[in-house]
Amino acid sequence: MTREIRTVAVCEASPERSEDYLDYRDVPRQMTVLVRNQHTGEYNEPHTHKHGQVLYASSGVMRVAAQNGLWFLPPKRALWIPAGVVHDQLMLSPVKLRSIYIDPEASQAFGAECKVLEVSVMLRELILALADQPVEYPQNVRNAHIVGLILSELELSRSLPLQIPWPADRRLASVCDAILAHPENAQSIDYWADKVGASSRTLIRLFLKETGLTFRHWVQQVRLATALDRLEQGQAIGVIARDLGYASPSAFSAMFRRIMGESPREFLIRG
């Protein structure tokens, strides 16, 4: 994927707390929280952590790329990133980053693959409570309870099937970039094949080989991620269905239920 934005220094967090993730590598705590406020368009270049990471923003939306996948993260979702996984972040709006680092032993409970987690109201408040503490916070009973409850809430958090697999092939990546920019675009595989100078058979094969999904299912995954963001922004289901190219709200709701296991209204009520 084309990367046009470089890392920008930011300076809105507390002066007592470093904004450099490298300063959190050897903090003698089971869990620490990086606090950083970033502006729209800022890009954190590919990097890794020695700890497991729960990448979370208490406000704003990020786009994250890791392990040939892409995720969109509004405040109700976080991304679990195992230690050593290369990832980057692009800020799609002003973001209040409150990112949790968890030591390798405790991280084992959360698996070896990236996954999107729902962030409950309780988990959000616990993260913010720990973020209000110094980096090397007092190891008292209250903070021990906060850390323990965060770990417990993370284990109970539902994982959402929202990964958008990203291809390495440049022709296919250009098609995916165009669809990501306009997910309502209902052009056929033949149209995109003509655009990139390949046969439709080649593109069909590449989608399966490089994303593990058919063209139709890949587009559906992009539309689902887009729809969730719009639902959480309060947009009406009928408007979302129309804007994403569905024939009717019921057709959109059927797709949503098939993947998420509940209707859009049920998802919003439970959230």
C-alpha positions in Angstrom: 0.0 0.0 0.0 1.2 3.5 -0.8 2.6 5.4 2.2 2.7 9.1 1.8 2.9 10.4 5.3 5.9 10.3 7.6 6.2 10.2 11.3 5.4 13.5 13.0 6.4 14.5 16.5 3.5 15.3 18.8 3.5 17.1 22.1 0.1 17.2 23.8 0.5 14.4 26.4 1.6 14.9 29.9 5.3 16.1 30.2 5.9 13.4 32.8 5.1 10.6 30.4 7.3 9.8 27.4 5.6 9.6 24.0 8.4 7.3 22.6 7.4 3.7 22.7 11.0 2.6 23.1 11.0 4.1 26.6 8.3 1.5 27.6 10.4 -1.5 26.8 12.0 -2.0 30.2 9.4 -0.5 32.6 9.3 -2.9 35.6 5.5 -3.4 35.5 3.2 -6.1 34.2 1.4 -3.5 32.2 2.0 0.1 31.1 0.0 2.6 29.0 1.5 4.9 26.3 -0.4 8.2 26.2 -0.1 10.2 23.0 -2.4 12.7 21.2 -2.0 12.8 17.4 -3.4 14.8 14.6 -5.3 13.8 11.5 -2.9 12.4 8.9 0.0 11.6 11.2 1.6 8.3 10.3 3.6 6.1 12.7 6.0 4.1 10.5 6.3 0.3 10.8 7.7 -0.9 14.1 7.5 -3.7 16.6 7.3 -4.1 20.4 8.9 -6.6 22.8 5.5 -6.7 24.7 2.1 -7.7 23.6 0.1 -4.5 22.7 -3.6 -3.5 22.9 -3.7 -0.7 20.4 -6.5 1.6 21.5 -7.7 5.2 21.1 -10.2 6.7 23.6 -11.3 9.0 20.8 -10.7 9.3 17.0 -10.2 6.7 14.4 -6.9 4.9 13.3 -6.1 2.7 10.3 -3.7 0.0 11.2 -1.7 -2.3 8.9 0.0 -5.5 10.2 0.6 -9.0 8.9 -0.8 -8.4 5.5 -4.0 -7.1 7.0 -5.8 -3.8 7.6 -8.0 -2.7 10.4 -10.1 0.4 11.2 -10.2 1.2 15.0 -12.8 3.6 16.4 -13.1 4.1 20.2 -15.3 1.0 20.7 -12.6 -1.3 19.3 -9.0 -2.2 20.0 -6.4 -4.3 18.1 -4.5 -7.0 19.9 -1.0 -7.1 18.4 1.4 -9.9 19.7 5.0 -9.1 20.5 7.3 -8.9 17.5 4.6 -8.2 14.9 5.4 -5.3 12.5 2.6 -2.7 12.3 2.0 0.9 11.5 -0.8 3.4 12.2 -2.4 6.2 10.2 -4.6 8.7 12.0 -7.9 9.3 10.2 -9.0 12.0 12.7 -7.5 13.6 15.8 -6.7 10.6 18.0 -6.2 10.2 21.8 -3.9 7.1 21.8 -4.0 5.1 25.0 -2.0 2.0 24.1 -1.4 -0.8 26.5 1.8 -2.9 26.7 1.5 -6.2 28.5 4.5 -8.3 29.5 5.3 -11.5 27.5 4.1 -13.9 30.2 0.7 -12.3 30.6 0.4 -11.8 26.8 0.3 -15.5 26.2 -3.4 -15.6 27.1 -4.4 -13.4 24.1 -3.0 -15.5 21.3 -0.4 -15.2 18.5 -2.5 -13.5 15.9 -3.8 -9.9 15.5 -7.5 -9.6 16.3 -10.0 -6.8 16.8 -11.5 -6.7 20.3 -14.7 -5.0 21.5 -14.0 -2.4 24.2 -16.6 -2.3 26.8 -17.4 0.8 28.9 -15.8 -0.8 31.9 -12.6 -1.7 29.9 -12.4 1.8 28.6 -12.6 3.4 32.0 -10.0 1.0 33.4 -7.6 1.8 30.6 -8.1 5.6 31.3 -7.6 5.1 35.0 -4.2 3.4 34.5 -3.3 6.0 31.9 -3.8 8.7 34.6 -1.1 7.0 36.7 2.7 7.6 36.2 4.4 5.1 33.9 6.0 3.4 36.9 2.8 3.6 38.9 2.8 2.7 42.6 2.3 -1.1 43.0 -0.5 -0.7 45.5 -3.7 -2.6 46.0 -5.8 -0.2 43.8 -3.5 -0.4 40.8 -3.1 -4.1 41.2 -6.9 -4.4 40.9 -7.0 -2.1 37.9 -4.3 -4.2 36.1 -6.0 -7.5 37.0 -9.4 -6.2 35.9 -8.0 -5.0 32.5 -6.5 -8.5 31.9 -9.8 -10.1 32.9 -11.9 -7.7 30.6 -9.5 -8.4 27.7 -10.0 -12.1 28.1 -13.8 -11.7 28.0 -13.8 -9.2 25.1 -15.5 -10.5 22.0 -13.2 -10.8 18.9 -14.8 -9.2 15.8 -14.1 -10.6 12.2 -13.0 -7.3 10.8 -9.6 -7.9 9.2 -9.2 -6.7 5.7 -6.4 -8.9 4.2 -4.0 -6.9 2.2 -2.1 -8.2 -0.9 1.5 -7.8 -1.8 1.0 -7.9 -5.6 1.2 -4.3 -6.9 -1.6 -4.7 -9.4 -4.0 -6.1 -6.9 -2.9 -3.6 -4.2 -3.9 -0.8 -6.6 -7.3 -2.3 -7.1 -7.7 -2.7 -3.3 -6.6 0.9 -2.7 -9.3 2.1 -5.1 -12.1 0.0 -3.6 -11.0 1.0 0.0 -11.3 4.7 -1.0 -14.8 4.1 -2.5 -16.3 0.9 -1.0 -19.6 1.7 -2.7 -18.0 1.1 -6.1 -19.8 -1.9 -7.5 -17.5 -2.4 -10.5 -16.9 -6.0 -11.7 -13.7 -8.0 -11.6 -13.6 -7.5 -15.4 -13.6 -3.8 -14.9 -10.6 -3.9 -12.5 -8.7 -6.3 -14.7 -8.9 -3.9 -17.6 -7.8 -1.1 -15.3 -4.6 -2.8 -14.2 -3.8 -4.6 -17.5 -4.5 -8.2 -16.4 -7.0 -10.8 -17.2 -10.0 -11.3 -14.9 -8.8 -14.9 -14.4 -5.5 -13.5 -13.1 -7.2 -11.2 -10.7 -9.5 -13.9 -9.4 -6.5 -16.1 -8.8 -4.6 -13.3 -7.1 -7.4 -12.4 -4.7 -7.6 -16.0 -3.4 -3.8 -16.5 -3.3 -2.9 -13.2 -1.6 -5.9 -12.4 0.6 -7.5 -15.9 1.1 -10.8 -14.3 0.0 -12.7 -14.2 -3.2 -13.1 -10.7 -4.8 -16.7 -10.6 -3.7 -15.9 -11.5 -0.1 -13.0 -9.1 0.1 -15.3 -6.2 -1.0 -17.8 -7.4 1.5 -15.2 -7.2 4.3 -14.4 -3.6 3.4 -18.0 -2.6 3.4 -18.6 -4.3 6.7 -15.7 -2.4 8.3 -17.0 0.9 6.8 -20.5 0.2 7.9 -19.4 -0.4 11.5 -17.6 2.9 11.6 -20.7 4.7 10.3 -23.0 2.9 12.6 -20.9 4.0 15.6 -21.0 7.5 14.3 -24.8 7.4 14.5 -25.6 7.2 10.8 -29.0 5.7 9.9 -29.0 2.1 8.6 -30.9 3.1 5.5 -28.3 5.7 4.6 -25.4 3.3 5.2 -27.1 0.7 3.0 -27.6 3.1 0.2 -24.2 4.7 0.3 -22.5 1.2 0.3 -24.4 0.1 -2.7 -26.9 -2.3 -1.2 -30.2 -2.7 -2.9 -32.1 -2.2 0.4 -31.6 -1.8 4.1 -32.8 -5.4 4.5 -30.1 -6.7 2.1 -27.5 -4.8 4.1 -28.9 -6.1 7.4 -28.8 -9.7 6.1 -25.1 -9.4 5.2 -24.4 -7.9 8.6 -26.2 -10.6 10.5 -24.6 -13.3 8.5 -21.1 -12.1 9.5 -21.6 -10.6 12.9 -24.3 -12.9 14.2 -26.7 -10.1 15.0 -28.5 -7.3 13.3 -27.1 -3.8 13.1 -29.7 -2.6 15.7 -28.8 -5.4 18.0 -25.1 -4.6 17.6 -25.7 -0.9 18.5 -27.9 -1.7 21.5 -25.4 -4.2 23.0 -22.6 -1.8 22.4 
